Amino acid sequence: MAATTPNSDRWERIADLGVLAIAIAFVARLAVQAGSATFFADECFHAHVARWIAAHGALPRVLPEFYSGFAYAYPPLFHMIGAAVVKALGMDALAWLNLALTTLMLAVLAFGPPAGVSRAARRWAVLLCVGNPAIATYALRFYAEALVGLLVAAAAVLLLRLRSSAGWRSAIGLGLAVGLAIATKSSALAMLLLPLAASVAWAARGQRALAARAAGATAIAVVIALPVWLRNQALFGSAFYPAFAPDLDPELYRLNLERFGLPAGTFYLRVAIAFGPALLAVTLGALAFALMRRRGDTAVGLIALGLGLVLTAPLLPIHDVRHALPLIPALALGGGLVLAEAAPPRSRWLAEAALALVAIVTIGRLGGLRARLDPPAMLGPAYHAVATQVPPGGTVLSLWTYDTSYHSGRPATWPVAWGQASHPVEMFTTNDPGQFLAALDRHGIDALLVPLRASAERFDGANYPRSLVGCAAALVQEGRLEVVWQSETLALLRRSRAALPRRPGRHNMSPR
């Protein structure tokens, strides 16, 4: 690093304060929205499990509220932290948890790196995260990505500290961060490559002490994750459940892959959009600079590993763009380290001003973000109808399974490929109303939340085919199902207690 002058140090302090102000504005902008959250989709799963753990002081084995009895094989750390928050502050505090985790992530990037990392590199990393709409989204969305992102940022910082000090304290911290990330999200298993690759690289360079400590960090990470793997192996037959799950339904799994398995090109495009032009420019620019200068240090390793994980993700059967989002802080830190410390002062200040402008514009566009994550307006009345029209303990078939159950207090089910003792799929494949009704009996389904019309010809794992709506309509006509609530788009059907004649002209269910 070049020596600083009093004048340059003054400008550094001004830049530090400017980035701090931008980060505070980012957090404040999101904090205004956090308390208004109405959980939707997987948020309801996470919130329910956190509440369950808080109430029982243990991990569930099966969740009867979901999917006719859903195996709880999810890595539990996010839910355990959520349970602690529920115990200490109540359920409403869960809406603020991810914003707190994101704030900690920004603090780790700003204050965690070793002394040799310049203030400019730290600022760049913070600005790249604050200027990223995906980071903002998962700061408000109650998914596990915010916790994984914090732990990935901590792992990147601790790897730099290990490289700087060669101390066991940093190695132990690195192992803890990676292990806890795996205990939060199955996709974080890829983070084992961070200390492992560092160990191999340092060993190849003859840096035996560093290699040994990175290998120790890898071992610590495995030990931390081991209880999760052993529990899943003992309870569900696969340490890496749902991979190699013995209860996997082949046909439903095939449908799941057809719907959610993105082609490589589509996946890369969506990841590029999620990462954003600023992060891509800094990351790819840093990588190009490193290749030209034949630089191969720890910062470049962070970039290479992050981009390598993105490039190889389509090799896995199921790969979601959000699983790549926790890589953003590590890529931002690596890119900032390479470019901010190599660029001439004038170019560095111009680039930093551009990053600050991107962050400010992003913050300005964050209004109403939480509202876009809440349930669609049509579902609120449907949840209320389920709560009032379905008897306690009655199970409802609903595509919106987690949130239907969470907001109504009634068990909800849907056919899924794994974790389900029996798959209620017959209603989606038959055209015979009698067989349809028998399937409802067989799976203990008391009510159905269905669209009034459907256009899909076949079941794809996450839709209502025309055959289902047609069978339901026929059973309503026969009086064997009754419509107990209806909106312009949805109807709640309940098993009839008596075969009552249908009132003409009242209901408008059609398979088309």
N, C-alpha and C positions, 0 to 999 in steps of 0.2 A: 504493500500500500504506500502511496506517496505521502510524504509528510504534509500535515495540514498547517495552514496559516491562521492567525486570528480571524482574518476576514472570511476565509473559507469555513472555519468552524462556526462563525456566526450564521452563515447561510445554511449550514447543516442543521443547526438548531431550529432555524426558521422552517426548514423543510420537515424536520421531525414534528414540529408543532402543527404544521399544515396537514400532514398525513394523519396525525392523531385526531385533528378536528374532523377530517373526512371519515375516519373510522367511527368516531362517536356519532356523527350524523347518520351513518349507515345503520348502526345499532338502534339509535333513537327512532329512525324511520320505520324500522321493523317492529320495535317495541310497541309503537302506537297500534299496530295491527294484531299483535300476538294474542292479546286477551280476548279478541272477538272470534276466535277459532271455533268452528263446529267440525269435529273430526269426521273424516270421510275415508272410505276404503281401508287400506292397511293401517292407517292411523288408529282406527277403531280396534283392530287386533292388538296393536302395541299398547294402547291405553287400557284395554280390558285385561291383558295379561299383567300389566303393572299393578292394576287394582287388585287382581286376584292374588298376586304374590304378597302385596301389602297386607291383605286380609288374612292369608294363611301362613305366611312366614316360610313358604316352601315353593318349589317349582311344581307346576302341574304336570301330570303325565298325559292326560287326555282332556281336551276342552269340549265338553258336550254341547256347549252353546253354538259351536261352529261345525258345519259339515257333518252333522249326525255323529259327532265324536271325533275331533281332530287331534292327531298326535302332536304333542308339543315337543318338537325336535329343534326349535329355533335356538341359536346361540343366545344365552340369557342375559348377558351383561347389560344391554340397553334396558331391558325390562326390570332388572334388579335396581338399576339407578332410578328408573321411573318409580318403582315401588318405594324407594327411600324418599323420593320427592312427595309421593302421595301420603306417606306416613307423616312427614314433617309439615307439609304445607297444604295437603288436600288435592283432589283431582284437578281442580282448576289450574293448579300450578304447572301441570304437564304441558300446557300450551306455551309456556315460557322456557321449557327445558332446552330445546334445541337452539334457541337464541343465546342462552347462556353458554352452551357448548361452543357455538360459533364464535362468540366473543372471546372465549378462552383460546380457541384456535388462532385468532388474530394476535392475541397476546403472546402465544408461543412463538409465532413467526417473528414478532417484533423484538421480544426480549430473551428468547431462548437460545439463539445461535451463539457459538463461542466468540470470544473477543476478536478473533481475526476476521470475522465477517463484518463487512462495512455497514455503516448505517444506511447507505444508499440501497444496498442489496436487501436489507430488511424492509425498507420502505417500499421497494418495488414489489416484494412478496405480498405485503399487506394490500397495496393498491390493486394488484392483480386479483386478489380474492374479493375485495370490496367491490371491484368493478365487474364481478361475474354474477349474472342473474341466477345461475344455477345454485351458487352458494347461498344467495338470498332466499331462494325458494325453499331449500332444505334447512335453512335457519328457522323457517316458519312451519314447515311440514313435519309432522311428528313421525318421521321415519328414522331408521338407525344410521343413515348416511352422515348426519352431523357428528355423531360420536365417532364413527370410523374416520371421518375427516380430521377430527381433533387428534386422534391417535396416530394417524399417518403423518400429520404435521409434527407431532412429538417424536415419532420415529426418525423422520428426516433430520430434525434438529439434533437428536441424540447421536445419530450416525456422524454428523459433522463434529459434534463434541468429542466423540470417540476418536475420530481422525486427528483432532487437535491435541487431545490429552493422552490418548492411549490408556486411559484409566478404566478400571473395572466398574466404577460407579456409572459411567456412561454406558458401558456394555450391559450392565444389569438393567438400567432404564430402557435401553433399546429393546432388550428381550421382553420386558414387561409391556412396552407399548405395542409390540407386534403381537404378543400373545393375547393381550386384552382386545386388540382389534379382531383377532380370529374368534374370540369369545363373544363378539358383538355381531358379526356378519360372516356367513360362510364364504362369501366371495373374498374376504380379507385373507383367506389362506394364501393367496398369492403374495402377501406381504412377507412371508417367510423367505422369499427370494432376496429381500433387501439385506439382511445380515449374512445370509448364505453366500450371495454373490460377492459381498464385500470381503468375506473371509477368503474366498477363492482368489479374488483379485489381489489382495494383499499377500497371500501366500505365494502367488506367482511372482510377485515383486521382491520376495525375500523378506517382507516385513512380518516376521513371525509373531511378534507380540500382538500387533494389531489383528492378525489373522486369528490368533487364539481367542482374543476377546470377542471378535465377531462370531466365531464358532460358538463361544459360550453364550452369546446373546441368542443365537439360533436355538440352542438347547433350552434356554430359559423360556423362550416363546413356546416351544413344543410342550414343556412342562405345564405352562399356564393354560394352554388350550386342551391338554390331555383330558381333564375331567369332562369337558363337553363331549369329546369324542367317545370316551368310555361310556358315558351315560347313554348316548344315542346308540352305541353298539349293543349295550345291555337291554335297553328298552325297545328299540325299534329295528334292530338287526343290521344297522349300518352306521359306522362311525361318522361317515360324511353324508348322512341323510340330508336330502332325498336321493343323492347319488347312491346307486347300488341298493336302493330300498327294496326289500323283499315284497312289500305290499303294493308295488307300482302296478298300475293298470295300463297295459300296453296301448290300448286304443285311445284312452284319454290322454296318455302321455304324447301320443302321436299328434292328436289334435292340439295339445298345448304347444308343441314344437311348431306346428303349422302356423299358429296364431302369433306366438311370441318369439319364435326363433328368427331374428332379423338376418337378412342377407348381409354379407360382409360390407358391401358398398353402402347400403343404407345405414348400417351401424356406424361406420366411419363418418359418414356425413352428419349423423345426429350427434355423435361425440364432438365433432368439430364445431357444430352449432352451440353445444352446451359449454365447451371450453371457451369459445368466443375468440374473436380476432386478436385481441390484445395478448391473451395467454399464448395463443398459437404463434404469434409473431415473435414474442420473447423466447419461447421454448425452442422453436425451430431455428430462430436466429442464433441462439446460444449453441445449439447442436452444430450448426453449420460453422460457426466460429471455432468451436472445439476441434472439429474435423480438419479445418484449414490449419490450425496451429498445432495439431496433433496433441491436443490437451486431453488427458484422461484421468481427471481427479474425481473426488467424491461428488462434487456438484454435477459434473457431467454424468456420473453414474446414476444419480437420481433422475435426471432427464431420460437417460437411455432405458432405465427400468420402467419408468412410467409409460413412455411411448411404446415400449416393447409389450407391456401388458395390454395396452389398448389394441395393438396390431394383432396379437395372438388371441384376443377374447373370442372372435368368431369361431375358433376351433372348438370351443365348448358348445354343448347342445343349446343351453339357455344363456344368453348374454344380454343384459339390460344396460342401457346407457347410464342409468343412475348408479350402477355399480362402479363405473369409472370416475364418478364425480369426486370421491375422496382423494383421488390422485392430484387434484388441482393444487392444494397447498404445497405439496412436495415439488411439483413441476414449477410452480411460481418461485419457490425458494431456490431451486436449482438454476432456473433461468436467470433470476435476478443476480445470483452469485457470479455467474459467468459474464453476463453482459454489463451489469452496473459497475463491476470492478475493472472491466477491460476497456470500456468506452472512454474516449477523451472527455474531459469535464464538460465542454459545451454540448456535445452530443448526449451525454448522460443527463444533463439538466433538461434538455429539450425532450428527451424520451420520458423522463419522469413527469414533466409537465403534461405530456400527452396522456400518460397513465392516470394522472390525477384528474384530468378532464373526463376521461372515460368513466372513472369512478363516480364523479359528480353527476354526470348524465345518467348513469345507471341508478344512482340513488334517487334522482328526480323522477325516474320512471317506475319506482317501486310501489306507488300508491295503488291500493286495491289488490295487492298480490294475494293476501290471505283469502279475500273473497273469491278469488278464482280457484282456490284449493278446497273450498267448502263444498258440501253436496249440492248437486243441481236443485233448483227450486222445486221441481216436481216431486222430489223424494221426501221432503220434510213432512207433508201431509200423509204420505204413505207410511212413514215410520209411526206416526201418531195413530193411524188406522190399525196397524198391526198391534200396537200396544193396547188399544181399546177393544178390538174385535176378535183377537186371538186369545183364547184362555191361557192363563199362566201355565207354562210347561209345554204348550202347543208349539209344534215345529212348523215353520213357514219356508216354502221353497222360494228363494229370491236370488237373482243374479248379484244383487248388492248385499252379499251375505254378511260380511263383518259389520257394516254400518246398520243394516236392518236389525240385527241382534243387539248391537250396542245401544242404539237409540230407542228400541222398543222393549228391551228386556225379555224377548222371546227367542228361543233357539232358532237359528236359520241354517239352511243347508243348500247344497249345490254339488253336482258331481265334480270331483277334482281327482287328479292323477295319483296322488299319494296321501298318506296320513289319514285315510278314511276307511273305517271297518267295512262298510258296504257302500257302493257307489250308486246313488239314485239316478241312474241314467236312462232307465226304460221309458220314462215319460217323454224323453227327447227323441226317441227313435220309433215309437209306435204311432200308427194312425187309427188304432182301435180304441174308442173311449172306454170299453170294458177293461182292456189290458192296462190302460192308463190309470183307471181307478184302482185296479188291483195293485199296481206298483205303488200308488200312494199309501195303500194299506200296508204293503210289505215294508216300506221304509218309514212308516210312522209319521207321514206328512199330513198335517191337519189343515194347512192353508197354502195358498199360492199367490205370490205377487207377480202379476203377468201384464204384458202390454195388451192394449185393446186390439192392436193389429201387429202383424209380423210379416216381414217380406223374405226372410231367409228360408231357403229351401232345405238346408241341412244344418245340423247342430255342429258348431265349431269349438265347443267347450266353453264359450262365453257369450251365448246368444240364445234367443227364444226362436226356435224354428216354427214354421207355419203349422206343422203337424201338432205341436204342443198346444198352440193357441186354438187350433181347430178342435182338438179333443176337449179342451177346457170349455169351449163355447158349446159343444154338444152336450156336455154334462150339465152345464147351466140350463140349457133348454130342457133337459130331462128332469131337472130339479134335484140332481144328486150333488151338485155344487151350487152354492148361492153367492151372489155378489153382495158383499157387505160394505164395500166402499169402492168408489170409482171417481177418477178424475178424467181429464181430457185425453190422457195417454195411458193410464195404468188402471188396473182393477185388482182388488183383493178378494180372492175367492176362498170360501170356507166350506168345509164338508157340511152338507145339509143334515140337520137332525131329523127332518121329515121330508118326504118327497112332496114339496109344495109346488103348485103350478106356477110357472114363470109369468110375471106381469108383462104383458105385451108392450113393446116399445121402450122399455126402461133401460135395457143394456145393449151395448153396441160392440160386442166382441166379434172379431173377424180375423181369420188367418191371413187376410190380404191387407 
